[in-house]
């Protein structure tokens, strides 16, 4: 009787240990995946009422069609799920629409808030990321379209919803849907090496002495320019071109490209261009 009880206790302990190991295998990589996601995507901070960006993070490109965003005055964002190469709403989106209707004031429904579909390669911002046991949840936020900003949730489920895949595999799955848009690399190019970028001479190579350039020809006397008149401060108007804006205000601190729109960020001003002409100034 005692031996049977011990065997039963040992068997029960083994089952519990195996269950714990299985649970660890399912959930153990979420922390590492979250750390990798945080390193890959710099989040954007928005205002409490979701009306504007406080701190701009990375711009991401949406590589799959079907994403739907709702205007930010909706009490909750819609739910989107990536499945079979497309983004759709499915039953999860239907349930979220019901929840929006319950939270909306005055008997409004999800249909009362502006919707916008996003096509492949359109761009947006990321305001939140959560590595979950069955997938990765992104919170997305758009630039204004006709003075309306949009937001949405996008779930990228794992192939096996009961198992968290290795971090690299999970990141490959995310990259099928969203990737960070690289910033312009031209400003990050290294300056040319002294001497026009030529490689340095070997230690035993005879380097000819530099030849002094001939002196410049004397310039004729030129009358000094008249004193400058009082110059009014630069102005900006709807319809001006990018060249007109940069001629008046100089190069922007940052440039963001979202579809057909381009945004110039100055110290105290944000200028939005549509088809390379000013469409909004904030």
N, C-alpha and C positions, 0 to 999 in steps of 0.2 A: 504493500500500500504506500509506504514511504517512498520507495523507488519510483513507483508510477507517478506519484505526485511531483517528484523532482524532475522526471522526464517531461511531464506536462508543463512545468514551470519553465524549463529550459527551452522547450518548443515555443512557448508563448513569448519568451524574451527574444528568441530569434526572429519571430514574426514581427514584433514591435521594432526591432533594430532594422529589419529589412524595409519596413514601412517608412521608417525615418530616413533611411538612405534613399529610398525612392522619392520621398518628398523633397529631400535636399537636391537630388538630381533635377527635379522639376523646377525648383525655385532658386537654386544656388547661383545661377548666372544672371539673375535680374539686376543685382547690384553692379556687377561688372559691365553689363550692357548699358545700364543707366549712365555709368561713368563715361563710357565710350560715346554715347549719344550726346552727353553734355559737352564733350570735347569736340565733337564733330559739328554741332549746330550751336551757334551763338544766338541766344534768345533775344527777342525784342520785347521791351517793356512798353505797355500802353497805359493810358489814363484809366482811372477807375470807371468812368462811364463809357469806355471803349471808343471814344471819339477821335483819338489821335495817338501818335507815337511819342513816347517820352525818350526812350533810348533805343536807337536802331541797332538791330543785330544783323544776322546774315539774311540775305535774300535767297530763297530757294526756288528751283524750277520744278513744276509739277509735270511728270513725264507720262502720266496716264490720263485718259479722258474720263469724264463723268462726275467730277467733283462739283458739288453744289454748296454755295455759301449763302447765308441769310444776312440781311442788314444787321448792323450791330445794335439797333434798338430792339431786336428780338430778345426776349428774356433769357433764352438759351440758344446755343449754336446748334445747327443740325448735325446729325451723325452720318458719316460716310464710312464705307468699308471697302478695302481693296480685295478683290477676289477675281480669279480667272483673267487676270490682265486688265481689268477695268475697275473703276471706282463706282460704287453704287450706294444706294440708301437702304434698300431691303427692308426687312421687318424692324431692324434697329432704328432706321430713319423714320419709319411709320410711328414707332413707339415714342421717339423723341418729339415728333410733331404733335402727338397727343399731349405730351407733357408741356410743350410750349403753349398749346391752347389752354391748358389748365392754369398756367402761370400768367398768361397775357391778361391785361386789364380790359374791362368793358366788353367781355365776351368775344374778344378777337381770337383768331386762330393763326396757325403758322402761315397760312396763305395770305394773311393781311400784311405780312412783312415782305419787302422786296427780296427776291431770290436772284442769284446770278450763277449760271453754269460756267465752269472754267474748263478750257480745252487744253490739250497737251502743249507743254512748254510755256504756258503762262506762269507768272511768278507771284510770289506772296512772301509773307514773313511768318516766322514761327514764334509763338508766344509761350508755348509749354510743350514738354515731352514727358511721357511716363512709360517706363519699361514695365509691362505687366506680365502675368504668368502666361497669358494666351496671345500676347502680341504687343505692339508698340502703339501708343495713342499720341497723336500730334494735335496741337491746338494751332490753327492757322488764322491769319489776319491779312486783309488786303489793303492796298492803297485805295484812295477814293475813286469811284467811277460815277461820273455825274454827281459829285459831292456826296456820295454814299460809300461808306466803308462796309466791308463784309467780313464775316468770320464763320468758322466751322471746326468740327472735330473730324479727324481722319484716323481710323483704326487700320493698322496693318497687321493682320493676324498671322501667327506662326502656322506652318504647315500642319504640325501636330499640336492642337490647342492645349494638350495636357503636358507638353514637354517644351521647356525653354531651349532653343537651339544654341550652339556655340556662338560666341559674340560675332565672329567674322561672318558666319552664315546669316545671322540676323541683320547685320549691317548691309550685306549684299541684297537681302530682301527689301530693306528700306530704300536702298539706292535704285531699285527698280521704279520707285514711285517719286521720291524726293531726293534732290542733291543740292548742295550749296552752289550758288552761281559765283564763280571766281571773280574777284575784283580786277580792274584793269592792271595788267602787269607792267605797263610801260614805265610807270613811275618807280618800279622796284628794280629796274635793270641796273646792273653795276656800272659805274662810270668807266670810260676807257682808261687803259693803263697809260702812264706817261709816255710821250713819244708817239702818240697816235694809235695806241693799242698794240704795238709791235711787241713780241716776246723779248725779255731781257737778253743781253748778250752773254755768251759763255765767259767763264772767268779768264780763259787764256786767249780770248779773241781780241784783236786789236780794234778798238773803237775809234773812228776818225774824230778829230777835234771838231766841235760844232763851228759852222761858218756863220759869222754874224750877218744878218740880213742888211741890205743896203739901206741907208737912211731914207726916210720918206721924203718925197718931193715937197717943197714948201707950198703951203696952201695960201691962196689969195686972201687978202683981207675981206672979211665979211662983216657987214654992218650988224650990230647987235639987234636981236628981235625986239619988237615993242613990248612994253610991259603987258603981262596977261590981264585980260579983262576978268571981272568977277564971274566965276563959273558956277552956274546953278547946280545943286545936287542932282545926281543921276536919278532918273525916274524909270519906271517899268509899267508896261501897259499890256493888256490882253491882245494877243495877236503878234507881239514882237517875236523875232526869231532868236534862236540860241546865240547866233553871232552878235546880235544887237545887245542881248543881255550881258554876255561876257565882255563886250566892248565897254559897257557902262559900269559893270560891277566887278569885272575880273573873273578869274577862274573860281568855280565853287570849291568848297571844302570837301564835298563828297557828291558823287553822282550815282543815282539808282535808276535802273531800267526795269520797267514793269510793262510788258507787252508793248503797245504803241506809245506808252507814256515814258517820259524821262523826267526825273526830279533832280534839280540842283539844290543842294543844301548850302546856304550861306550862314554866317554867324548868327544873324537875327532874322533870317528870311528863308522860306522854302518856296521854290518856283517850280510849278508843274508844266511840262510841255506835252502837248498832244500833236502828233505829226510835226514835231520840231517847232511849234509855235506856242507861245504862252497861253495856257488855258486856265491857270489858277495861281494865285499868289497868297501865301499865308505868312 
